[in-house]
């Protein structure tokens, strides 16, 4: 599958999620992750949907296998912190939370999220 096909499928997954069809969105994201476990964009989307299903173990595994694009590091840190908290791993969750907060400092700080 080429990059254009992958981009189309992540867009369709987003549309499914926005219209309340989370199961379909998760299925598409998981298929994209299976095709390329290192692709951080569908991995982050899949992890968010997994957390919505209270599937923290799968979300954490998905996030840790992927390579997060720099522009999504903040989101990945937040999702990893949530997954760890759901799994009862409070100290690790706190470290990820601090990483999340640190990504919002300096030139990365934004008051309005675009």
N, C-alpha and C positions, 0 to 999 in steps of 0.2 A: 504494500500500500504506500503510495507516495504522500508527500507532505500536504498536498492540496486535499487529498481524500481524508487524511487525518484531521485537517482543519475543518472540513465540512462536518465530519462526525462529531467533533467536540462542540461545534455550533449547534448541531441537532440535539445533542445531549443537553446543552444549556437551555434550548427551547423547551424540551421535555420537562426539565426541572422547573423552569419558570411557570409552566402550566400544570404543575402538581403531579406530573408523571415521573416521580422520583425513581421508581423501579426501572423504568425504561432508560432513564438518564444514566443510572448506575450501571446497567448492563452495557451500554455503549462505552462508557468510560473504562469499565473493566476490560472490555475487548481491546480498547486502545492500549491500555497498560500491559495486557498480555502480549500484544504485538511488539511493544517496545517499553519494557519496564523502567528504563532510564528516563523516558520522556516526562519531565516534571509537570507539564501543563495538564495532561489528562490524569496524572497521578494525584495532583492536588484536587482536581475536580472529583475524582473517585473517592479520595479520602474524606472530603466534605460530605459526600452522599453516604459513605459508610458510617460516618459519625452520626448522621441523621437517623440511621438504622440501628444505632447503638452497637455497631460492630467496630469497636475501638482497636481490637487486635489486628484486624485486616487493614484498617486505616493506617496504623502505625507501620506495619510491614510495607505497605504500598509507598508511604512517604520515604521510608528509609532506603528503599531500593532505587528510588528515582534521583535524578540530578535536577535540582531546582534552579530554574533560571533566576539570575540575580534580581530581576524586577518582581519576582514572586517569593523571595526569601522571607518576607514579613508574614505572608499568608501561610507559608509552610511551617514556620515556627509556631504560629498560633494554633494551627491544626494539630501539630505534634504535641503541643502543650495540652490541648483538650483531650487527645487520645490517651496520653499518659495519665492525666487526672482521672479519666474514666476507668482506667485499669488499676487505679489506686497507687500509682507510682508518683507520689507527691513531690519528692525531691527532684526527680528528673523533670517533672512537669514545671516546677519552679525555675529550673535552669533554662528550659525552653521559653518560658514566659519572659525571663530576663533577656534572652536573645531576641525575642519579639520586641520588647521595649527598646532595646539597643538599636534595632534596625530603623526606628523612627527618629533617631537623633541626627544632628548635623544636617548634611545636605539632603538626607532622606526624609526629613521632617515635613509633613504636610498637614495642614489644618482641614483642608477639604480633600476628600478622597475622590479621585476621578475614576 
